Amino acid sequence: MISLLRLAAPSEVRLKSPEKPGRFNVRQNNNCCPVPGRPDKRYFVTVGKRFLFIAIGLVVLLVAGYLILTFSLDSIVKSRVEQIGTEMTGTRVTVDSVSVSPFSGEGTVHGLRIANPVGYAQDSAMDIGNLFIRLDVRSILSDEIVVKEVRISNPVVYLEQKLPDNNLATIYSSIR
């Protein structure tokens, strides 16, 4: 049986503990705050835990977004280079692989092939082993994209003449 001994303050009640005879438990009254106008300490613990969970959630979302962007960006760029290149040249454009670093503004295209137009004997008009591009990262969101460096390694160009044009002139006329 719990017996009331004394009331210390409106927010505090001392109760005799039934488990430990002779000891007292101090319990907060939930009807008012210990200090008028100031929230209870439990309020700050609850707010702190909520903030911690929200902060951890945001960090997890940012890390997941970074990983998804990093792993899928290369395949997205590869498919777009092939699609836009094919539309622009009027011939098939293929790429072996692409490596893009969005934060440094660097990218490498490996195995770029531009096929010959229909009617030419050779399979491809141009094979490029590696195409390295470095952009100014700040210019990507502007109207003008600033290219700092372009390096082409192992280029092979096949020029096939058919009067009055050649394969490269035909591809160039499609790009215009």
Backbone as CSV, one residue per row, in Angstrom:
resi,resn,N_x,N_y,N_z,CA_x,CA_y,CA_z,C_x,C_y,C_z
1,MET,0.835,-1.181,0.000,0.000,0.000,0.000,0.881,1.246,0.000
2,ILE,0.538,2.203,-0.816,1.298,3.437,-0.928,0.595,4.492,-0.081
3,SER,1.366,5.138,0.781,0.765,6.169,1.616,1.428,7.503,1.317
4,LEU,0.644,8.553,1.318,1.112,9.897,1.041,1.699,10.474,2.315
5,LEU,2.974,10.924,2.270,3.622,11.464,3.455,3.507,12.970,3.529
6,ARG,3.952,13.646,2.478,3.861,15.101,2.496,3.928,15.617,1.067
7,LEU,3.439,16.796,0.825,3.531,17.446,-0.470,4.620,18.484,-0.382
8,ALA,5.663,18.330,-1.197,6.782,19.259,-1.154,6.504,20.490,-1.990
9,ALA,5.944,20.321,-3.143,5.634,21.432,-4.042,4.483,20.964,-4.924
10,PRO,3.815,21.872,-5.629,2.716,21.435,-6.482,3.171,20.458,-7.577
11,SER,4.459,20.502,-7.969,4.920,19.646,-9.052,5.624,18.393,-8.565
12,GLU,5.739,18.196,-7.261,6.498,17.070,-6.729,5.701,16.378,-5.632
13,VAL,5.657,15.070,-5.688,4.947,14.302,-4.677,5.903,13.243,-4.156
14,ARG,6.030,13.123,-2.804,6.875,12.084,-2.215,5.979,10.928,-1.802
15,LEU,6.324,9.759,-2.314,5.551,8.569,-2.004,6.436,7.550,-1.319
16,LYS,5.855,6.817,-0.395,6.591,5.750,0.266,6.652,4.575,-0.702
17,SER,7.844,4.022,-0.883,8.043,2.953,-1.832,7.587,1.638,-1.228
18,PRO,6.689,0.913,-1.895,6.251,-0.362,-1.352,7.335,-1.433,-1.471
19,GLU,8.254,-1.295,-2.468,9.300,-2.293,-2.665,10.380,-2.177,-1.604
20,LYS,10.717,-0.964,-1.204,11.817,-0.734,-0.266,11.257,0.052,0.912
21,PRO,10.926,-0.618,2.000,10.340,0.097,3.142,11.315,1.124,3.726
22,GLY,10.802,2.269,4.080,11.610,3.322,4.663,12.245,4.247,3.651
23,ARG,12.100,3.986,2.337,12.668,4.860,1.293,11.536,5.604,0.606
24,PHE,11.905,6.736,0.011,10.902,7.554,-0.650,11.226,7.690,-2.131
25,ASN,10.220,7.706,-2.967,10.358,7.988,-4.399,9.846,9.394,-4.646
26,VAL,10.548,10.123,-5.517,10.093,11.446,-5.895,9.575,11.352,-7.318
27,ARG,8.327,11.679,-7.511,7.713,11.617,-8.839,7.240,13.008,-9.224
28,GLN,7.447,13.332,-10.496,6.998,14.628,-11.002,5.514,14.547,-11.305
29,ASN,4.809,15.584,-10.974,3.415,15.700,-11.324,3.348,16.170,-12.773
30,ASN,2.642,15.460,-13.618,2.593,15.787,-15.048,1.711,16.983,-15.355
31,ASN,0.997,17.504,-14.356,0.074,18.586,-14.630,0.748,19.938,-14.771
32,CYS,1.948,20.102,-14.231,2.612,21.391,-14.380,4.107,21.211,-14.474
33,CYS,4.772,22.254,-14.864,6.223,22.225,-15.041,6.897,22.492,-13.708
34,PRO,8.149,21.952,-13.511,8.876,22.223,-12.268,9.103,23.705,-12.054
35,VAL,9.403,24.444,-13.105,9.579,25.885,-13.029,8.539,26.493,-13.963
36,PRO,7.706,27.387,-13.456,6.659,27.967,-14.316,7.256,28.631,-15.559
37,GLY,6.677,28.328,-16.722,7.118,28.930,-17.973,8.278,28.205,-18.631
38,ARG,8.850,27.215,-17.998,9.982,26.486,-18.571,9.565,25.027,-18.791
39,PRO,9.823,24.478,-19.991,9.434,23.093,-20.252,10.245,22.110,-19.411
40,ASP,9.694,20.946,-19.218,10.342,19.881,-18.465,11.571,19.379,-19.221
41,LYS,12.540,18.764,-18.518,13.758,18.259,-19.147,13.453,17.172,-20.166
42,ARG,12.388,16.428,-19.930,12.021,15.377,-20.879,11.700,15.955,-22.256
43,TYR,11.193,17.174,-22.314,10.902,17.825,-23.582,12.175,17.987,-24.393
44,PHE,13.257,18.428,-23.751,14.514,18.631,-24.460,15.126,17.315,-24.909
45,VAL,14.986,16.271,-24.117,15.491,14.954,-24.508,14.735,14.464,-25.733
46,THR,13.417,14.636,-25.753,12.604,14.205,-26.885,12.966,14.989,-28.135
47,VAL,13.119,16.306,-28.016,13.494,17.142,-29.158,14.893,16.770,-29.645
48,GLY,15.798,16.524,-28.719,17.160,16.132,-29.087,17.184,14.815,-29.834
49,LYS,16.380,13.847,-29.381,16.326,12.561,-30.076,15.721,12.711,-31.460
50,ARG,14.690,13.523,-31.578,14.086,13.758,-32.899,15.099,14.396,-33.844
51,PHE,15.805,15.400,-33.359,16.817,16.060,-34.186,17.896,15.073,-34.609
52,LEU,18.327,14.225,-33.688,19.350,13.226,-33.999,18.861,12.255,-35.063
53,PHE,17.621,11.769,-34.940,17.077,10.854,-35.934,16.932,11.533,-37.292
54,ILE,16.509,12.781,-37.312,16.382,13.516,-38.573,17.755,13.728,-39.201
55,ALA,18.749,14.097,-38.397,20.107,14.308,-38.917,20.684,13.007,-39.469
56,ILE,20.502,11.905,-38.757,20.999,10.614,-39.249,20.274,10.233,-40.541
57,GLY,18.989,10.464,-40.604,18.218,10.174,-41.816,18.707,10.975,-43.014
58,LEU,18.984,12.262,-42.795,19.489,13.097,-43.890,20.862,12.631,-44.362
59,VAL,21.731,12.260,-43.436,23.059,11.762,-43.804,22.939,10.473,-44.618
60,VAL,22.055,9.580,-44.189,21.851,8.326,-44.918,21.317,8.612,-46.319
61,LEU,20.374,9.545,-46.447,19.845,9.901,-47.766,20.921,10.511,-48.661
62,LEU,21.756,11.376,-48.109,22.829,11.984,-48.893,23.841,10.939,-49.359
63,VAL,24.223,10.035,-48.490,25.175,8.982,-48.871,24.557,8.076,-49.931
64,ALA,23.292,7.697,-49.748,22.618,6.850,-50.746,22.511,7.572,-52.089
65,GLY,22.163,8.849,-52.072,22.091,9.629,-53.308,23.431,9.725,-54.004
66,TYR,24.490,9.945,-53.226,25.839,10.016,-53.804,26.227,8.688,-54.446
67,LEU,25.945,7.582,-53.765,26.291,6.270,-54.314,25.492,5.960,-55.576
68,ILE,24.205,6.273,-55.565,23.378,6.040,-56.752,23.865,6.904,-57.903
69,LEU,24.153,8.167,-57.636,24.646,9.062,-58.678,25.975,8.576,-59.239
70,THR,26.880,8.167,-58.364,28.196,7.728,-58.801,28.121,6.473,-59.658
71,PHE,27.318,5.495,-59.226,27.276,4.223,-59.944,26.414,4.273,-61.193
72,SER,25.407,5.115,-61.244,24.528,5.143,-62.413,24.890,6.236,-63.407
73,LEU,25.685,7.211,-63.002,26.008,8.322,-63.893,26.773,7.860,-65.125
74,ASP,27.706,6.918,-64.958,28.486,6.439,-66.086,27.592,5.799,-67.152
75,SER,26.644,4.960,-66.744,25.770,4.305,-67.720,24.805,5.303,-68.362
76,ILE,24.375,6.309,-67.599,23.488,7.335,-68.158,24.225,8.135,-69.234
77,VAL,25.462,8.549,-68.934,26.246,9.328,-69.902,26.545,8.484,-71.137
78,LYS,26.874,7.214,-70.951,27.171,6.323,-72.082,25.973,6.221,-73.025
79,SER,24.787,5.978,-72.475,23.600,5.859,-73.330,23.252,7.176,-74.012
80,ARG,23.448,8.308,-73.318,23.149,9.612,-73.931,24.136,9.961,-75.035
81,VAL,25.434,9.621,-74.847,26.425,9.877,-75.902,26.063,9.074,-77.143
82,GLU,25.684,7.809,-76.953,25.314,6.976,-78.095,24.048,7.491,-78.771
83,GLN,23.065,7.882,-77.993,21.798,8.353,-78.550,21.965,9.684,-79.285
84,ILE,22.557,10.659,-78.630,22.703,11.985,-79.240,23.694,11.936,-80.399
85,GLY,24.781,11.160,-80.246,25.748,11.021,-81.336,25.128,10.404,-82.572
86,THR,24.289,9.401,-82.388,23.602,8.764,-83.521,22.643,9.738,-84.190
87,GLU,21.903,10.507,-83.401,20.981,11.496,-83.965,21.728,12.586,-84.730
88,MET,22.847,13.039,-84.179,23.584,14.139,-84.816,24.278,13.716,-86.100
89,THR,24.928,12.564,-86.089,25.731,12.162,-87.255,24.921,11.452,-88.322
90,GLY,23.777,10.906,-87.961,22.992,10.143,-88.926,23.545,8.737,-89.117
91,THR,24.559,8.374,-88.348,25.133,7.030,-88.375,25.174,6.506,-86.945
92,ARG,25.472,5.223,-86.812,25.496,4.632,-85.475,26.763,5.042,-84.725
93,VAL,26.584,5.510,-83.485,27.700,5.869,-82.607,27.647,4.911,-81.424
94,THR,28.777,4.248,-81.143,28.847,3.325,-80.006,30.012,3.705,-79.101
95,VAL,29.880,3.324,-77.836,30.886,3.600,-76.822,31.083,2.320,-76.012
96,ASP,32.348,1.965,-75.741,32.621,0.792,-74.895,32.287,1.090,-73.436
97,SER,32.841,2.169,-72.891,32.566,2.533,-71.500,32.825,4.017,-71.285
98,VAL,32.270,4.521,-70.191,32.415,5.932,-69.825,32.763,5.999,-68.347
99,SER,33.646,6.908,-68.000,34.002,7.151,-66.607,33.866,8.653,-66.359
100,VAL,32.953,9.022,-65.459,32.666,10.434,-65.201,32.861,10.727,-63.719
101,SER,33.529,11.830,-63.433,33.662,12.313,-62.057,32.950,13.658,-61.974
102,PRO,31.723,13.689,-61.422,30.934,14.920,-61.457,31.505,16.056,-60.623
103,PHE,32.257,15.739,-59.575,32.743,16.796,-58.696,34.028,17.435,-59.200
104,SER,34.821,16.698,-59.986,36.032,17.285,-60.552,35.797,17.808,-61.964
105,GLY,34.699,17.406,-62.596,34.401,17.861,-63.945,35.174,17.115,-65.014
106,GLU,35.700,15.939,-64.682,36.483,15.164,-65.642,35.688,13.956,-66.104
107,GLY,35.918,13.589,-67.360,35.253,12.414,-67.906,36.104,11.796,-68.995
108,THR,36.018,10.472,-69.126,36.749,9.747,-70.151,35.787,8.823,-70.871
109,VAL,35.834,8.872,-72.188,35.046,7.976,-73.032,36.022,6.983,-73.641
110,HIS,35.778,5.698,-73.428,36.643,4.645,-73.942,35.951,3.961,-75.119
111,GLY,36.688,3.801,-76.231,36.171,3.054,-77.375,35.028,3.726,-78.095
112,LEU,35.197,4.971,-78.500,34.177,5.699,-79.252,34.290,5.330,-80.726
113,ARG,33.188,4.867,-81.319,33.164,4.495,-82.738,32.024,5.202,-83.438
114,ILE,32.352,5.809,-84.573,31.339,6.439,-85.423,31.288,5.628,-86.703
115,ALA,30.133,5.037,-86.985,29.985,4.169,-88.162,29.945,4.998,-89.434
116,ASN,30.278,4.353,-90.531,30.195,4.985,-91.848,28.740,5.110,-92.268
117,PRO,28.425,6.109,-93.066,27.074,6.204,-93.615,26.790,5.023,-94.563
118,VAL,25.529,4.807,-94.839,25.126,3.715,-95.726,25.726,3.945,-97.112
119,GLY,26.261,2.866,-97.703,26.825,2.950,-99.050,28.339,2.967,-99.068
120,TYR,28.986,3.021,-97.936,30.447,3.008,-97.875,30.910,1.627,-97.406
121,ALA,32.065,1.193,-97.905,32.550,-0.164,-97.681,33.053,-0.399,-96.251
122,GLN,33.772,0.536,-95.711,34.367,0.388,-94.376,33.268,0.417,-93.301
123,ASP,33.457,-0.350,-92.205,32.459,-0.388,-91.127,32.370,0.931,-90.364
124,SER,33.512,1.511,-90.039,33.484,2.733,-89.248,34.245,3.851,-89.948
125,ALA,33.811,5.063,-89.661,34.482,6.234,-90.212,35.547,6.728,-89.243
126,MET,35.320,6.488,-87.931,36.249,6.994,-86.923,36.220,6.088,-85.698
127,ASP,37.410,5.736,-85.208,37.564,5.003,-83.947,38.486,5.826,-83.061
128,ILE,38.037,6.079,-81.843,38.852,6.827,-80.884,39.041,5.935,-79.667
129,GLY,40.313,5.658,-79.331,40.610,4.799,-78.181,40.111,5.410,-76.880
130,ASN,40.566,6.617,-76.549,40.161,7.324,-75.331,39.952,8.797,-75.643
131,LEU,38.890,9.338,-75.117,38.594,10.763,-75.244,38.435,11.312,-73.832
132,PHE,39.374,12.154,-73.395,39.368,12.732,-72.056,38.907,14.174,-72.154
133,ILE,37.979,14.572,-71.277,37.455,15.941,-71.260,37.476,16.441,-69.819
134,ARG,37.945,17.680,-69.639,37.883,18.345,-68.331,37.096,19.630,-68.501
135,LEU,36.027,19.768,-67.698,35.160,20.943,-67.760,35.326,21.774,-66.500
136,ASP,34.958,23.043,-66.604,34.854,23.889,-65.424,33.527,23.540,-64.756
137,VAL,33.579,22.996,-63.547,32.383,22.490,-62.865,31.359,23.598,-62.653
138,ARG,31.822,24.797,-62.341,30.892,25.908,-62.096,30.132,26.320,-63.343
139,SER,30.668,26.013,-64.528,30.016,26.433,-65.762,28.951,25.454,-66.230
140,ILE,28.833,24.298,-65.587,27.888,23.281,-66.051,26.449,23.778,-65.964
141,LEU,26.116,24.545,-64.959,24.753,25.044,-64.796,24.514,26.383,-65.487
142,SER,25.518,26.903,-66.175,25.353,28.194,-66.857,25.006,27.961,-68.330
143,ASP,24.842,29.055,-69.066,24.508,28.967,-70.495,25.691,28.482,-71.328
144,GLU,26.900,28.845,-70.932,28.117,28.430,-71.635,28.889,27.442,-70.789
145,ILE,29.211,26.293,-71.362,30.019,25.299,-70.663,31.467,25.510,-71.073
146,VAL,32.330,25.704,-70.086,33.741,25.973,-70.335,34.502,24.648,-70.324
147,VAL,35.136,24.334,-71.480,35.951,23.132,-71.608,37.395,23.547,-71.380
148,LYS,38.027,22.966,-70.353,39.406,23.314,-70.027,40.405,22.486,-70.818
149,GLU,40.076,21.213,-71.061,41.047,20.331,-71.711,40.320,19.220,-72.463
150,VAL,40.854,18.879,-73.640,40.387,17.734,-74.424,41.618,16.977,-74.887
151,ARG,41.677,15.673,-74.595,42.783,14.821,-75.043,42.209,13.621,-75.779
152,ILE,42.717,13.370,-76.963,42.298,12.216,-77.755,43.504,11.313,-77.912
153,SER,43.320,10.016,-77.573,44.417,9.076,-77.758,43.946,7.921,-78.646
154,ASN,44.863,7.443,-79.460,44.628,6.333,-80.393,43.497,6.604,-81.379
155,PRO,43.520,7.739,-82.055,42.460,7.978,-83.051,42.782,7.274,-84.375
156,VAL,41.746,6.745,-85.005,41.860,6.146,-86.336,40.712,6.706,-87.163
157,VAL,41.061,7.349,-88.286,40.066,7.945,-89.163,40.174,7.274,-90.527
158,TYR,39.054,6.785,-91.026,38.999,6.148,-92.338,38.311,7.106,-93.302
159,LEU,39.050,7.532,-94.313,38.499,8.417,-95.335,38.218,7.586,-96.574
160,GLU,36.963,7.553,-96.955,36.558,6.776,-98.120,35.890,7.728,-99.112
161,GLN,36.463,7.798,-100.312,36.002,8.742,-101.329,34.988,8.078,-102.246
162,LYS,33.842,8.751,-102.410,32.845,8.384,-103.414,32.450,9.695,-104.072
163,LEU,32.694,9.793,-105.329,32.432,11.062,-106.010,30.955,11.395,-105.969
164,PRO,30.580,12.553,-105.656,31.323,13.783,-105.440,31.707,13.998,-103.974
165,ASP,31.284,13.131,-103.033,31.577,13.331,-101.610,32.440,12.202,-101.069
166,ASN,32.773,12.340,-99.766,33.422,11.254,-99.052,32.633,10.977,-97.768
167,ASN,33.014,9.948,-97.041,32.248,9.553,-95.851,32.251,10.628,-94.764
168,LEU,33.377,11.302,-94.568,33.454,12.327,-93.516,32.623,13.562,-93.875
169,ALA,32.593,13.923,-95.154,31.775,15.059,-95.593,30.291,14.743,-95.420
170,THR,29.918,13.495,-95.662,28.522,13.092,-95.479,28.119,13.178,-93.998
171,ILE,28.995,12.720,-93.123,28.717,12.803,-91.679,28.666,14.263,-91.241
172,TYR,29.592,15.075,-91.761,29.641,16.497,-91.399,28.382,17.222,-91.852
173,SER,27.867,16.871,-93.027,26.640,17.527,-93.524,25.441,17.140,-92.648
174,SER,25.447,15.950,-92.045,24.371,15.558,-91.135,24.415,16.339,-89.841
175,ILE,25.629,16.654,-89.381,25.791,17.389,-88.127,25.323,18.821,-88.270
176,ARG,25.555,19.415,-89.418,25.148,20.814,-89.637,23.685,20.914,-89.540
